[in-house]
Amino acid sequence: MNVRVLRIELRRSVAPWAGAVVLASALAFLYLVNAAYWRGTTAWTVQWTSMALTTRGMLFYLWPLALGLGALQGLRDQRSKMSELLTTTSRPAWHRAATLAGITAITLASAFALLVLVGAVQVLANTEYTHLGWLPISLVGALSLVAGAVLGMGAGRALPSVLTPPALAMGAFVFTTLMHMSLGRTETTTATGIPVTEPNRVSLLSPAVDEVRDVLVTLSASVHVGQTIWLLGMAATGFALLVAATPRARLLALMPVLAGAALALLVLPSDPRRMYVVDEAAAELVCDGPVCVAKTHQARLADLAGPGKEALRLLHGALGGQAPVSVRENTAVLPEGATPQWSRKTVLFDFDDDIIAAGKGEELTWALIAKGMVPGCAPVGWSRSGGDDIAQAVAVGWVLGDLRSLPGTWSASEVDAEARTVWKELKALPRAEQLSRINAMRAAALSCKGDALDALNGGASG
């Protein structure tokens, strides 16, 4: 494709407009909607994998848009009434199709690359952990836009109707929506009886991905391979439809996308835990003495080390040999609805936990003490209970010798008022009884087999 042909196609095709619409709408969505991808450790401007997954998430509507715009491009010859004229020229049909598909592919891939670049510039300023594990996620995203547009062009050429572009775009949008709401989800029940849904293999045929739930989670290699096979089959069918001249040829053109779907379903994992997997390199621990964080958060270790060591000192002074001996970021990624798993010898925390995220300096020390005493037993993905908040406040007060208002606590005034009542009752007891109730509370809190507040009040710890 020489420069002159490229310039002519840019003027005649909808490719420049398609690229502009994709880029502008995605940036508008990201910057005008105050959603979860702007907050916490999974913010799209904070870490590379989160950025890649968030921009891939935009494909739930960008991919249907690319299909519709591609179909509009495929109607060009029919609208200009040049179809018969072009068939009489010596230029091969595949050559014209390659030129048309190539300019559209370049434009859409460039638009997606610019979207990723906007996020990458911000990520560079916010993290010290740099890696290339995010690159396949973005490359498959760009390929999905290209494949969708080429398929749309082929469909527009095969079905030359003004209704084809909107019908194709709407059908694709319904497809991506259903893949992440019903058809692509499997209902299960956790061991504690909580109903949840998990993605199934079919959902991975959608180019969009689930919302980023954990900064350590990424897509597995088998997902990248399976989706690439499916998208290449889609692009091959689109190109074949562009050059097909007979009904039989159009029918045969459907074979690549069907074969691609079949092969992809053989490659794509069926177990949700093999779809979204832990990035082992990102989860590797970086430590300052007994205080450790995941490598992806190594820039935050300096601010955490001092409060973490102080929290361990205070816990040892209060609990003696029963106290934890280390502080570590929790790198275990459990499925939604699962019961958290805690350690008696290690204070496990998450930077997205409300009291950790809101704590600075001395308050961070209090928050880490709270996590060491009552880490919380709300199922993964659920809000913690008010009883845990009260037990945390009392436990921290018992370690420090006086009640403190913990940072990031919902309804802090109500929690403080109820905690003070429990605190007064606890302090009125002999020291041995206080320690017995604290140990019972901690046992219930760490095992998640009882109610920490009930145990603190002298009830059964479970």
C-alpha positions in Angstrom: 0.0 0.0 0.0 1.8 3.2 -1.2 1.4 6.6 0.4 -0.9 7.9 -2.4 -3.4 5.0 -2.1 -3.3 5.4 1.7 -4.1 9.1 1.5 -7.0 8.5 -0.9 -8.5 5.8 1.3 -8.2 8.0 4.3 -10.3 10.6 2.5 -12.9 8.2 1.1 -13.3 5.8 4.1 -14.9 6.2 7.5 -11.7 4.8 9.1 -10.5 8.2 10.5 -13.9 8.9 11.9 -14.0 5.4 13.4 -10.7 5.9 15.1 -11.7 9.3 16.4 -15.0 8.0 17.7 -13.4 5.0 19.5 -10.7 7.1 21.2 -13.0 10.1 22.1 -15.8 8.0 23.5 -13.4 5.8 25.5 -11.7 8.8 27.1 -15.0 10.4 27.8 -16.2 7.3 29.5 -13.1 7.0 31.6 -12.8 10.6 32.7 -16.5 11.6 33.0 -17.8 8.5 34.9 -16.7 8.4 38.5 -16.4 4.6 38.8 -14.4 2.1 40.7 -11.5 2.2 38.2 -10.5 5.6 39.6 -10.2 4.4 43.2 -7.9 2.2 45.3 -5.1 0.0 44.2 -7.0 -1.2 41.1 -7.2 2.4 39.7 -6.5 2.3 36.0 -3.8 5.0 36.4 -1.9 3.3 39.2 -0.7 -0.1 37.9 0.0 -1.6 34.5 -2.2 -4.6 34.6 -5.1 -2.6 36.0 -4.7 -0.1 33.2 -4.7 -2.8 30.6 -7.7 -4.6 32.0 -9.7 -1.4 32.4 -9.1 -0.3 28.8 -10.1 -3.9 27.8 -13.2 -3.4 29.8 -14.2 -0.5 27.5 -14.6 -3.0 24.7 -18.1 -4.0 26.0 -19.3 -1.1 23.8 -16.2 -0.2 21.7 -16.2 -3.6 20.0 -19.9 -3.3 18.9 -19.1 0.2 17.7 -16.2 -1.1 15.6 -18.5 -3.7 14.1 -21.1 -1.1 13.2 -18.6 1.3 11.7 -17.0 -1.5 9.8 -20.4 -2.4 8.3 -21.0 1.2 7.3 -17.6 1.1 5.5 -18.6 -2.1 3.8 -21.6 -0.4 2.2 -19.4 2.2 0.5 -19.3 0.5 -3.0 -23.1 -0.2 -2.9 -23.9 3.3 -1.9 -21.7 4.8 -4.6 -23.2 2.3 -7.2 -19.7 1.2 -8.2 -19.9 -2.5 -7.5 -20.3 -3.6 -11.1 -17.7 -1.1 -12.4 -15.1 -2.4 -9.9 -15.6 -6.0 -11.0 -14.6 -5.1 -14.5 -11.2 -3.7 -13.5 -8.0 -5.7 -13.6 -7.3 -5.0 -10.0 -7.9 -8.2 -7.9 -10.8 -8.1 -5.5 -8.5 -9.2 -2.6 -6.2 -6.3 -3.3 -9.0 -3.8 -2.9 -10.3 -5.6 0.2 -6.8 -5.6 1.7 -6.4 -1.9 1.1 -9.8 -1.1 2.7 -9.3 -3.5 5.6 -5.7 -2.3 6.2 -6.5 1.3 6.5 -9.3 0.6 8.9 -7.1 -1.8 11.0 -4.3 0.7 11.2 -6.7 3.5 12.3 -8.5 1.5 15.0 -5.3 -0.1 16.3 -3.8 3.4 16.6 -6.8 4.7 18.4 -6.6 1.9 21.0 -2.9 2.4 21.3 -3.4 6.1 22.1 -6.0 5.1 24.7 -3.4 2.8 26.3 -0.8 5.5 26.0 -2.9 8.0 28.0 -3.1 5.4 30.8 0.6 4.4 30.5 1.8 7.9 31.0 -0.1 8.2 34.3 0.9 4.7 35.4 4.6 5.6 34.9 4.2 8.5 37.4 2.5 6.3 40.0 4.4 3.1 40.3 7.9 1.8 40.6 6.9 -1.7 39.5 7.3 -2.0 35.7 6.7 -5.2 33.7 5.5 -6.4 30.3 2.8 -8.8 31.5 0.1 -6.3 30.7 1.1 -6.1 27.0 -0.7 -9.3 25.7 -3.9 -8.0 27.3 -3.7 -4.7 25.3 -2.6 -6.4 22.1 -5.6 -8.7 22.2 -7.8 -5.7 22.8 -6.4 -3.9 19.7 -6.9 -7.1 17.7 -10.5 -7.4 18.8 -11.3 -3.9 17.4 -9.5 -4.7 14.1 -11.3 -8.1 13.8 -14.6 -6.6 14.6 -14.3 -3.9 12.1 -13.2 -6.3 9.3 -16.1 -8.6 10.1 -18.4 -5.6 10.0 -17.0 -4.6 6.6 -17.6 -8.1 5.3 -21.1 -8.3 6.7 -21.9 -4.9 5.1 -20.6 -6.0 1.7 -22.6 -9.3 2.0 -25.8 -7.7 3.3 -25.9 -4.2 1.6 -28.7 -2.6 3.6 -28.9 0.6 5.6 -30.1 -1.5 8.5 -27.0 -3.7 8.6 -24.7 -1.4 10.5 -27.2 -0.5 13.4 -28.4 -4.1 13.5 -24.9 -5.5 13.7 -23.8 -3.0 16.4 -26.9 -3.7 18.5 -26.5 -7.4 18.2 -22.8 -7.2 19.2 -23.7 -5.0 22.2 -26.4 -7.5 23.3 -23.8 -10.3 22.9 -21.2 -8.6 25.1 -23.8 -7.7 27.7 -25.2 -11.2 27.9 -21.7 -12.7 28.2 -21.1 -10.7 31.4 -24.6 -11.0 32.8 -26.2 -14.3 32.1 -25.0 -16.5 29.3 -21.4 -16.1 30.2 -21.9 -16.6 34.0 -22.4 -19.8 36.0 -24.3 -19.7 39.3 -22.7 -21.4 42.2 -23.0 -21.4 46.0 -20.1 -21.0 48.4 -19.4 -23.3 51.4 -21.2 -20.8 53.6 -24.3 -20.8 51.4 -23.8 -17.5 49.6 -25.0 -17.5 46.0 -22.4 -16.1 43.6 -21.8 -16.2 39.8 -18.5 -17.0 38.1 -17.4 -16.5 34.5 -17.6 -19.6 32.2 -15.6 -20.5 29.1 -18.2 -19.0 26.7 -17.8 -15.6 28.4 -14.2 -15.4 27.1 -15.5 -15.1 23.5 -16.4 -11.6 24.5 -13.4 -9.2 23.9 -14.3 -7.3 27.1 -13.2 -8.5 30.5 -14.6 -8.5 34.0 -14.1 -5.5 36.3 -10.7 -5.4 38.0 -11.2 -6.7 41.5 -7.6 -7.3 42.7 -4.4 -5.6 41.6 -2.6 -9.0 41.6 -5.0 -10.7 39.2 -4.3 -11.0 35.4 -5.5 -13.1 32.5 -3.8 -16.4 31.9 -1.8 -17.3 28.8 -4.4 -19.8 27.7 -7.0 -17.0 27.6 -4.7 -14.9 25.4 -4.1 -17.8 23.0 -7.8 -18.8 22.8 -9.1 -15.3 22.2 -6.4 -14.7 19.6 -7.5 -17.8 17.7 -11.2 -16.7 17.9 -10.4 -13.1 16.7 -8.2 -14.3 13.8 -11.0 -16.5 12.6 -13.4 -13.6 12.9 -11.0 -11.4 10.8 -10.6 -14.1 8.2 -14.3 -14.5 7.8 -14.7 -10.7 7.4 -12.0 -10.5 4.8 -13.4 -13.6 2.9 -16.9 -11.9 2.9 -15.3 -8.8 1.4 -13.9 -10.7 -1.6 -16.7 -13.2 -2.0 -18.7 -12.7 -5.2 -21.2 -15.6 -5.1 -23.6 -17.0 -2.5 -21.6 -20.2 -2.2 -18.4 -18.2 -1.6 -20.1 -16.2 1.1 -21.3 -19.4 2.8 -17.8 -20.8 2.7 -16.5 -17.5 4.2 -18.3 -18.4 7.4 -16.0 -21.4 8.0 -13.0 -19.5 9.6 -15.1 -17.8 12.3 -16.9 -21.1 13.1 -13.6 -23.0 13.2 -12.0 -20.3 15.2 -14.8 -20.4 17.8 -14.5 -24.2 18.1 -10.7 -24.2 18.4 -10.9 -21.3 20.9 -13.4 -23.1 23.1 -10.9 -26.1 23.2 -8.1 -23.8 24.3 -9.9 -21.5 26.7 -9.9 -22.7 30.3 -13.2 -23.9 31.9 -12.2 -23.3 35.5 -12.6 -19.6 36.5 -9.4 -19.9 38.6 -7.5 -20.6 35.5 -9.0 -17.6 33.6 -8.1 -14.9 36.1 -4.9 -15.9 37.8 -2.5 -14.4 40.3 0.5 -12.6 38.8 3.2 -14.4 40.7 5.9 -11.8 39.9 3.7 -9.0 41.1 2.8 -10.9 44.3 6.4 -11.6 45.2 7.1 -10.1 48.7 9.5 -7.2 49.3 10.4 -6.7 53.0 11.8 -4.3 55.5 12.5 -6.6 58.4 9.2 -8.1 59.5 7.1 -5.8 57.3 6.4 -7.0 53.8 4.4 -5.8 50.8 3.8 -7.2 47.3 6.3 -6.2 44.7 3.6 -4.2 42.9 3.4 -2.0 46.0 7.1 -1.7 46.8 6.9 2.1 46.7 4.6 2.0 49.7 6.9 0.0 51.9 8.8 3.0 53.3 5.7 4.6 54.7 4.4 1.2 56.1 7.6 -0.1 57.7 7.7 2.2 60.7 4.0 1.9 61.7 4.1 -1.8 61.0 7.1 -2.4 63.4 5.5 -0.2 66.0 2.2 -2.2 65.8 4.1 -5.4 66.3 5.9 -4.0 69.4 2.6 -2.9 70.9 0.9 -6.2 70.1 3.7 -8.1 71.8 3.5 -5.9 74.8 -0.2 -6.7 75.2 -0.4 -10.3 74.0 3.1 -11.6 74.9 3.9 -14.9 73.2 0.5 -15.0 71.5 1.3 -11.8 69.5 1.9 -11.9 65.7 5.5 -11.5 64.6 5.2 -10.1 61.1 3.1 -7.7 59.0 2.4 -8.7 55.4 0.2 -7.6 52.6 -2.4 -10.3 51.9 -1.5 -11.7 48.4 -4.1 -14.6 48.6 -6.8 -14.0 45.9 -10.0 -15.8 47.0 -13.2 -16.1 44.9 -16.0 -13.8 45.6 -18.1 -14.9 48.5 -15.3 -17.0 50.0 -14.5 -16.8 53.8 -11.3 -14.9 54.4 -8.3 -16.8 55.8 -6.2 -15.2 58.5 -3.0 -16.1 60.4 -2.3 -15.9 64.2 1.4 -15.1 63.7 1.1 -12.7 60.8 -0.9 -9.4 60.5 -2.4 -9.7 57.0 -3.7 -6.5 55.4 -5.0 -5.1 52.2 -4.2 -1.6 51.0 -7.8 -1.3 49.8 -9.2 -2.0 53.3 -10.9 1.2 54.5 -9.0 1.6 57.7 -5.6 0.9 56.0 -6.3 3.2 53.1 -7.3 6.0 55.4 -4.5 5.6 58.0 -1.4 7.7 58.0 1.5 7.6 60.5 0.1 6.8 64.0 -3.3 6.1 62.7 -1.8 3.5 60.4 -0.3 1.8 63.4 -3.7 1.7 65.0 -5.2 0.2 61.8 -2.6 -2.5 61.7 -3.2 -3.4 65.4 -6.9 -3.6 64.5 -6.1 -6.1 61.6 -4.0 -8.1 63.9 -6.7 -8.4 66.5 -9.9 -8.5 64.5 -9.1 -8.8 60.8 -12.8 -9.1 59.7 -14.8 -12.1 58.5 -17.1 -10.6 55.9 -17.1 -12.8 52.7 -14.8 -11.6 49.9 -16.5 -8.8 48.0 -18.9 -8.0 50.8 -18.9 -5.1 53.3 -17.8 -5.9 56.8 -20.3 -6.0 59.7 -20.7 -3.3 62.3 -19.9 -5.8 65.0 -16.4 -6.2 63.7 -15.9 -2.5 63.7 -16.9 -2.3 67.4 -14.7 -5.2 68.3 -11.8 -3.7 66.4 -12.2 -0.4 68.2 -12.3 -2.1 71.6 -9.4 -4.4 70.8 -7.2 -1.5 69.7 -8.1 0.5 72.8 -7.2 -2.5 75.0 -3.7 -2.7 73.4 -3.1 1.1 73.6 -4.7 1.6 77.0 -7.4 4.0 75.8 -10.0 4.0 73.0 -9.1 5.5 69.7 -11.3 6.4 66.8 -10.1 4.2 63.9 -9.7 5.8 60.4 -12.0 4.8 57.6 -14.8 3.4 59.8 -18.3 3.8 58.6 -20.6 5.6 61.0 -17.7 6.4 63.3 -19.8 8.2 65.9 -22.1 5.2 66.3 -19.2 2.7 66.4 -17.3 4.9 69.0 -20.5 5.2 71.2 -21.1 1.4 71.2 -17.4 0.6 71.6 -17.2 2.8 74.7 -20.0 0.8 76.4 -18.2 -2.5 75.7 -14.9 -0.9 76.7 -16.2 0.2 80.1 -17.6 -3.3 80.8 -14.3 -4.9 79.7 -12.1 -2.6 81.8 -14.2 -3.3 84.9 -13.1 -6.9 84.8 -10.0 -8.3 86.5 -6.9 -8.3 84.2 -7.0 -12.1 83.8 -10.6 -12.1 82.7 -9.9 -9.3 80.3 -7.1 -11.3 78.7 -9.3 -14.4 78.5 -12.0 -12.4 76.6 -9.5 -10.8 74.3 -8.1 -14.2 73.5 -11.6 -15.6 72.9 -12.4 -12.7 70.7 -9.2 -13.1 68.7 -9.7 -16.8 68.3 -13.2 -16.2 66.9 -12.0 -13.4 64.6 -9.1 -15.3 63.2 -11.0 -18.5 62.6 -14.2 -16.8 61.3 -16.1 -19.5 63.2 -17.7 -17.3 65.7 -18.7 -13.7 66.5 -15.8 -11.6 67.8 -18.1 -9.1 69.5 -20.1 -11.8 71.3 -16.8 -13.4 72.5 -15.6 -10.0 73.8 -18.9 -9.6 75.7 -18.4 -13.0 77.4 -20.5 -15.1 75.0 -19.5 -18.2 73.2 -16.7 -17.7 70.7 -17.8 -20.6 68.4 
